Each structure stands twice: as structure tokens, then as C-alpha cells.
């Protein structure tokens, strides 16, 4: 054991010397290359279990110079970056030994359960977190400022298909995010960027019936304080709202957009929503009449359709898609004509206008 420790100590000193002196390192590599020439007796051979055991025994009690340290701590940022790049290059094209395998497939049921039990409830102490944070200071993540290619995105998406988080994991994620504002967690600049991205995504997103049902269930019995209501209201007023259209909703309707006109549009559409076909009898409220081009002044039959409340809400998002959708629908059903740039062609020779 003593001799092996001495040998290991000598090896550590040699490594440290070589890492500091690139010239000596290069000479040593050349020498090693010359010494290894002709030593082909080990090629293609694997170590026996007995030999592996002996090596393992001889290394017991040794402390690796790398233990608890990063490449950056030992070699500095520049050298560490170079080492990582070389490692990355050397592993290109290799397929990981456990790729696509679960713990159960790779280790067996018993060992897999043992590993999972060890990981459950494991907490990183504050001191360890501090060390990890200090080690990362000044380190620039390899993906910063970069974006995944479309091919990489497809691969990532495919890899996650069918995977579902357990209720326990969801709860942990939820707890981890509770009570920590984005400004505190990510910094003001990053938080503002995230809010802007979220707002842009939500603006054109249409929730499914299932999503709305789940949101409804989650909110049942929940009491929101007056203070919270005021905050929510203030946060989404006017220009702050993701669907703000410059105040169009405050514009008045024309006089011809009256109850008689609306009723004739409903009659034309058989008193059913033109999107989901929900009939008036199944609705608690009167079916709405929607302006296809979102212009309240254009109250023509060619520019109005019947919608239920839920579908009417949907049309407030992704407006660019809904206008041609409704025009195509009315063209097929009623023969109404529209130009390529979605303008209405009024034909006074036909009985296409509802008087």
C-alpha cells in the first residue's frame, strides 16, 4: 500500500509539473509514445475480474486530486475550456452506454430501486450550494447566446414524448417556485425578457377545452383577496394586457348593428355557433354576433357570424387567422365574395344583404 501511495504521489507531482510547463509536457508525450511502440499485447483485451479487483484494492484510501474540484479550479478557465473541447471532440459519434435505457433496464429492478431511494429526499446543504456557486463565478455557460437548430429541437421534443412528471415531482417544482419573484430569482433584466416572451406566446395561444376545465377545477373554492384582485386588475389594464389593440373595444357600434340585425344573422346561421355548432337551446346566454374583420363600422351580413361565448373569446386571439377562416366559411355557405386582401365585395344585385 505504501509503495502504491508513493507511486501515486509521484504521478500527481508529474501531472502538476506537466500542467505548468507545456514544453516539458510535449517532450514527455513524445517519450511515452516512443516507449509504447510495439506494446500491442493489450490491444483488444479486457482485464480479468481478478485483475480489476487487485487494482481496486490497491487504490483504496487514495484521494484523487480532482475530488471536489472542477477543471476550472485545477487548470484555470482557458485550459479547462481547451480540455473540455478536446473531450467533446473525442466523444463525437459515440453512443452512450445507457442511451434510451431506464434505470430498471440498465441496473435491474432491485439496483434501480436502491439508486432511486438514495436520491429521494436528498438535499444539498447551504455550504455545498455556496461552493458550487463560487466555482461557477465568471464561468460563461456554453449555450449562452446560442440557439438549438431545428433538428436538435425535434430530437429534444421526440426524446420527451410520452414522458410524464410524477405528482411528487410536480409538487417539488411548485414548492421551489413559490414566493420567489422573477426579479429576485433571475434579475430585473432577465425577468423583463421572460415576461415579454410569455406575453407574446399567450397572445396567440388558444387553450383547449381540457385546459380550461383543469383551470376551472383548480380555481374552485379559492378565495382571492381584494388586494390581490386589484393587483391583477392593475397589471392587465390597457396597454399592459397582452391582447391590447390600441383601444378598439371602446369604439361605439353603428346604429344599424341593432337587435333586429343580430337576430337575422342568428337565423341565417340556424341559431348555432359557426365554430362548434352549439345550438341556442344549449346555451345559457344569447348567441353573440361577431364582426369578422373586427371593424364595428362594417355591420354587413358578409362581415358577421354567430358565435357562442366560449368561441367568441377564442376569436380575440390570433385574429389574422380567424378573418380568412370565417370568410371562407361564408363563401362556401352563402356564396359571399371577398378579395384576396380580405375586403368584402358587396353585390347589390343579389339578395345578399339583410335589410
C-alpha positions as CSV (number, residue, x, y, z in Angstrom):
1,X,0.0,0.0,0.0
2,X,2.8,2.4,0.9
3,X,4.6,1.8,-2.4
4,X,1.4,2.3,-4.4
5,X,0.7,5.6,-2.5
6,X,4.3,6.7,-3.2
7,X,3.8,5.9,-6.8
8,X,0.5,7.8,-6.9
9,X,2.2,10.8,-5.2
10,X,4.9,10.8,-7.8
11,X,2.3,10.6,-10.6
12,X,0.5,13.6,-9.1
13,X,3.7,15.6,-8.9
14,X,4.5,14.7,-12.5
15,X,1.0,15.8,-13.6
16,X,1.3,19.1,-11.8
17,X,4.7,19.8,-13.3
18,X,3.5,18.9,-16.8
19,X,0.4,21.1,-16.5
20,X,2.6,24.1,-15.6
21,X,5.2,23.6,-18.3
22,X,3.7,22.9,-21.8
23,X,7.2,22.3,-23.3
24,X,8.0,19.5,-20.8
25,X,4.6,18.1,-21.3
26,X,5.1,17.8,-25.0
27,X,8.5,16.2,-24.6
28,X,7.0,13.7,-22.1
29,X,4.2,12.8,-24.5
30,X,6.7,12.1,-27.3
31,X,8.8,10.0,-24.9
32,X,5.7,8.0,-23.9
33,X,4.7,7.5,-27.5
34,X,8.2,6.1,-28.3
35,X,8.2,3.8,-25.2
36,X,4.7,2.4,-26.1
37,X,5.7,1.5,-29.6
38,X,5.4,-2.2,-30.2
39,X,3.4,-2.8,-26.9
40,X,0.4,-4.2,-28.7
41,X,-0.1,-7.2,-26.4
42,X,-3.0,-5.4,-24.6
43,X,-4.9,-4.4,-27.7
44,X,-8.4,-5.8,-27.9
45,X,-8.0,-7.5,-24.5
46,X,-10.1,-6.7,-21.4
47,X,-8.9,-7.0,-17.8
48,X,-10.0,-10.1,-15.8
49,X,-12.2,-9.8,-12.8
50,X,-9.2,-10.8,-10.6
51,X,-7.0,-8.0,-12.0
52,X,-9.8,-5.4,-11.7
53,X,-10.2,-6.5,-8.0
54,X,-6.4,-6.1,-7.4
55,X,-6.4,-2.6,-9.0
56,X,-9.4,-1.6,-6.9
57,X,-7.8,-2.8,-3.7
58,X,-4.5,-1.0,-4.4
59,X,-6.4,2.3,-4.9
60,X,-8.4,2.1,-1.7
61,X,-7.7,5.0,0.6
62,X,-6.3,7.2,-2.1
63,X,-7.8,10.7,-2.6
64,X,-8.0,11.9,-6.2
65,X,-6.5,15.3,-6.9
66,X,-9.7,16.0,-8.8
67,X,-12.1,15.2,-5.9
68,X,-14.5,18.0,-5.2
69,X,-12.8,20.3,-7.8
70,X,-13.7,21.4,-11.2
71,X,-11.5,21.7,-14.3
72,X,-11.6,25.4,-13.9
73,X,-10.2,25.2,-10.3
74,X,-7.3,23.0,-11.2
75,X,-6.3,24.3,-14.7
76,X,-7.9,27.8,-14.9
77,X,-10.7,28.8,-17.3
78,X,-8.7,28.9,-20.6
79,X,-7.0,25.5,-20.1
80,X,-10.3,24.0,-18.8
81,X,-12.1,25.2,-21.9
82,X,-9.5,23.5,-24.1
83,X,-9.7,20.2,-22.2
84,X,-13.5,20.2,-22.4
85,X,-13.4,20.9,-26.2
86,X,-10.9,18.0,-26.7
87,X,-13.1,15.6,-24.6
88,X,-16.1,16.7,-26.6
89,X,-14.3,16.1,-29.9
90,X,-13.0,12.7,-28.8
91,X,-16.5,11.5,-27.8
92,X,-18.2,12.7,-31.0
93,X,-20.1,9.9,-32.8
94,X,-20.0,7.7,-29.7
95,X,-23.3,6.3,-28.4
96,X,-23.7,6.4,-24.7
97,X,-23.8,3.0,-23.0
98,X,-27.1,3.8,-21.3
99,X,-28.8,5.9,-24.0
100,X,-32.5,5.2,-24.2
101,X,-32.4,2.9,-21.2
102,X,-34.2,3.3,-17.9
103,X,-32.5,2.5,-14.5
104,X,-34.5,-0.7,-14.5
105,X,-33.3,-1.8,-17.9
106,X,-29.7,-1.0,-17.1
107,X,-29.3,-2.0,-13.5
108,X,-32.2,-4.3,-12.9
109,X,-35.2,-3.8,-10.7
110,X,-33.5,-4.2,-7.4
111,X,-30.5,-2.0,-8.0
112,X,-32.7,0.7,-9.7
113,X,-34.9,0.9,-6.7
114,X,-31.9,1.2,-4.4
115,X,-30.5,4.1,-6.5
116,X,-33.9,5.9,-6.5
117,X,-34.2,5.5,-2.8
118,X,-30.8,7.1,-2.3
119,X,-31.8,10.0,-4.4
120,X,-35.2,10.6,-2.8
121,X,-35.2,13.3,-0.2
122,X,-31.6,14.2,-0.9
123,X,-30.9,17.8,-0.1
124,X,-27.9,20.0,-1.0
125,X,-26.7,21.8,2.1
126,X,-26.1,25.5,2.1
127,X,-22.4,25.2,2.3
128,X,-22.3,22.9,-0.7
129,X,-24.5,25.3,-2.7
130,X,-22.2,28.1,-1.8
131,X,-19.2,26.2,-3.0
132,X,-21.0,25.3,-6.3
133,X,-21.9,29.0,-6.8
134,X,-18.4,30.2,-6.1
135,X,-16.9,27.6,-8.5
136,X,-19.2,28.9,-11.3
137,X,-18.4,32.6,-10.9
138,X,-17.0,34.0,-14.0
139,X,-18.0,30.9,-16.0
140,X,-20.0,31.5,-19.2
141,X,-22.4,28.7,-20.0
142,X,-21.7,27.0,-23.3
143,X,-25.2,27.7,-24.7
144,X,-25.3,31.4,-23.8
145,X,-26.3,33.5,-26.8
146,X,-26.7,30.3,-28.9
147,X,-29.9,28.6,-30.1
148,X,-30.7,25.0,-30.8
149,X,-31.0,24.1,-34.5
150,X,-34.4,22.9,-35.8
151,X,-33.0,19.3,-36.0
152,X,-31.9,19.5,-32.3
153,X,-35.3,20.8,-31.3
154,X,-37.0,18.0,-33.0
155,X,-34.7,15.4,-31.3
156,X,-35.3,17.0,-27.9
157,X,-39.1,17.0,-28.5
158,X,-39.0,13.4,-29.6
159,X,-37.0,12.4,-26.5
160,X,-39.6,13.9,-24.2
161,X,-42.6,12.5,-25.9
162,X,-44.8,10.4,-23.6
163,X,-42.8,11.3,-20.5
164,X,-44.9,12.5,-17.6
165,X,-43.7,14.0,-14.4
166,X,-44.9,12.3,-11.2
167,X,-47.2,14.2,-8.8
168,X,-44.4,14.2,-6.3
169,X,-42.0,15.9,-8.8
170,X,-44.7,18.4,-9.8
171,X,-45.2,19.3,-6.2
172,X,-41.5,19.8,-5.6
173,X,-41.2,22.1,-8.7
174,X,-44.2,24.1,-7.5
175,X,-42.8,24.4,-4.0
176,X,-39.4,25.6,-5.4
177,X,-41.1,28.4,-7.3
178,X,-43.4,29.6,-4.5
179,X,-42.9,33.0,-3.1
180,X,-39.8,33.8,-5.2
181,X,-40.5,36.7,-7.7
182,X,-38.8,36.5,-11.1
183,X,-37.0,39.8,-10.3
184,X,-35.3,38.2,-7.3
185,X,-34.7,34.8,-8.9
186,X,-33.4,35.9,-12.3
187,X,-32.6,39.6,-12.0
188,X,-34.6,42.5,-13.4
189,X,-33.3,42.4,-17.0
190,X,-33.9,38.6,-17.4
191,X,-37.3,38.8,-15.6
192,X,-38.5,41.5,-18.0
193,X,-37.3,39.5,-21.0
194,X,-39.2,36.4,-19.7
195,X,-42.4,38.5,-19.1
196,X,-42.2,39.8,-22.7
197,X,-41.7,36.3,-24.1
198,X,-44.6,34.9,-22.0
199,X,-46.9,37.8,-23.1
200,X,-46.1,37.2,-26.8
201,X,-46.7,33.4,-26.5
202,X,-50.0,33.9,-24.6
203,X,-51.3,36.5,-27.1
204,X,-51.7,33.9,-29.8
205,X,-52.4,30.9,-27.7
206,X,-55.9,29.3,-27.6
207,X,-56.5,27.0,-24.6
208,X,-58.2,23.6,-25.2
209,X,-61.4,22.7,-23.5
210,X,-59.5,20.3,-21.3
211,X,-57.1,23.1,-20.2
212,X,-60.0,25.4,-19.4
213,X,-61.7,22.6,-17.4
214,X,-58.5,22.0,-15.4
215,X,-58.0,25.7,-14.7
216,X,-61.7,25.9,-13.6
217,X,-61.2,22.9,-11.2
218,X,-58.0,24.3,-9.8
219,X,-59.8,27.6,-9.0
220,X,-62.9,26.2,-7.4
221,X,-63.3,27.2,-3.8
222,X,-60.3,29.5,-4.0
223,X,-60.8,32.9,-2.4
224,X,-58.9,35.8,-3.9
225,X,-58.4,38.8,-1.6
226,X,-59.5,42.3,-2.7
227,X,-55.9,43.4,-2.6
228,X,-54.9,40.6,-5.0
229,X,-57.8,41.4,-7.3
230,X,-56.7,45.0,-7.5
231,X,-53.1,44.0,-8.3
232,X,-54.3,41.6,-11.1
233,X,-56.6,44.2,-12.5
234,X,-53.9,46.9,-12.5
235,X,-51.3,44.5,-14.0
236,X,-53.6,43.8,-17.1
237,X,-55.1,47.2,-17.7
238,X,-55.0,48.9,-21.1
239,X,-51.6,48.6,-22.8
240,X,-50.3,46.1,-20.2
241,X,-52.8,43.5,-21.5
242,X,-51.2,41.0,-24.0
243,X,-54.3,41.4,-26.3
244,X,-54.3,45.3,-26.3
245,X,-55.4,46.6,-29.7
246,X,-55.0,50.3,-29.2
247,X,-58.4,50.9,-27.6
248,X,-60.6,49.4,-30.4
249,X,-63.1,48.0,-27.8
250,X,-64.0,51.5,-26.7
251,X,-65.2,52.5,-30.1
252,X,-69.1,52.6,-30.5
253,X,-71.1,50.3,-32.7
254,X,-73.0,51.8,-35.7
255,X,-76.8,52.3,-35.3
256,X,-77.6,49.5,-37.8
257,X,-75.9,47.0,-35.5
258,X,-79.2,46.6,-33.5
259,X,-81.1,43.6,-32.1
260,X,-83.1,43.1,-35.3
261,X,-79.9,42.8,-37.4
262,X,-78.3,40.4,-34.9
263,X,-81.4,38.2,-34.9
264,X,-81.4,37.9,-38.7
265,X,-77.7,36.8,-38.6
266,X,-78.6,34.2,-36.0
267,X,-81.5,33.0,-38.2
268,X,-79.2,32.7,-41.2
269,X,-76.7,30.6,-39.1
270,X,-79.6,28.4,-37.9
271,X,-79.2,29.7,-34.3
272,X,-75.9,27.7,-33.9
273,X,-72.3,28.7,-33.3
274,X,-70.5,28.5,-36.6
275,X,-67.3,27.1,-34.9
276,X,-68.6,24.4,-32.5
277,X,-72.2,24.1,-33.8
278,X,-73.6,24.7,-30.3
279,X,-77.3,25.5,-30.6
280,X,-79.0,28.3,-28.8
281,X,-81.1,25.9,-26.6
282,X,-77.9,24.5,-25.0
283,X,-76.6,28.0,-24.2
284,X,-77.4,30.0,-21.0
285,X,-76.9,33.2,-23.0
286,X,-78.0,34.6,-26.3
287,X,-75.5,33.7,-29.1
288,X,-73.1,36.5,-29.9
289,X,-72.8,38.2,-33.3
290,X,-69.1,38.7,-34.3
291,X,-67.6,41.1,-36.8
292,X,-65.2,39.1,-39.0
293,X,-62.8,41.9,-39.8
294,X,-63.0,43.3,-36.2
295,X,-64.3,46.6,-37.5
296,X,-67.5,47.7,-35.7
297,X,-68.5,50.0,-38.5
298,X,-68.8,47.2,-41.1
299,X,-72.1,45.7,-39.9
300,X,-73.0,43.7,-43.1
301,X,-74.2,40.1,-43.3
302,X,-70.9,39.4,-45.2
303,X,-68.9,40.5,-42.2
304,X,-70.9,38.9,-39.3
305,X,-71.2,35.4,-37.9
306,X,-72.9,33.8,-34.9
307,X,-70.7,32.5,-32.1
308,X,-71.2,31.1,-28.6
309,X,-69.5,32.9,-25.7
310,X,-66.5,30.5,-25.5
311,X,-65.8,30.6,-29.2
312,X,-66.2,34.4,-29.2
313,X,-63.4,34.7,-26.6
314,X,-61.2,32.5,-28.8
315,X,-61.5,34.9,-31.7
316,X,-59.9,37.7,-29.6
317,X,-56.6,35.9,-30.2
318,X,-54.8,35.1,-33.4
319,X,-57.0,37.5,-35.3
320,X,-55.0,37.2,-38.5
321,X,-56.1,33.6,-38.8
322,X,-59.8,33.9,-37.9
323,X,-60.7,36.5,-40.6
324,X,-59.9,34.4,-43.6
325,X,-61.4,31.3,-41.8
326,X,-64.8,33.0,-41.5
327,X,-64.7,34.5,-45.0
328,X,-64.0,31.1,-46.5
329,X,-66.9,29.6,-44.4
330,X,-69.4,32.2,-45.6
331,X,-68.2,31.9,-49.1
332,X,-68.9,28.2,-49.1
333,X,-72.3,28.5,-47.2
334,X,-73.8,31.7,-48.6
335,X,-71.7,32.5,-51.7
336,X,-70.4,35.8,-50.3
337,X,-67.4,37.2,-52.2
338,X,-64.2,38.6,-50.8
339,X,-60.9,40.0,-52.3
340,X,-57.5,38.4,-51.8
341,X,-56.7,41.1,-49.2
342,X,-59.8,40.1,-47.3
343,X,-62.0,43.1,-48.4
344,X,-65.8,42.5,-48.7
345,X,-67.3,42.5,-52.2
346,X,-70.9,43.8,-51.8
347,X,-73.3,42.6,-54.5
348,X,-76.4,44.7,-54.5
349,X,-77.9,42.8,-57.4
350,X,-78.3,39.7,-55.3
351,X,-80.3,39.3,-52.1
352,X,-77.1,39.0,-50.0
353,X,-77.9,42.0,-47.8
354,X,-80.2,41.7,-44.9
355,X,-82.4,44.7,-44.8
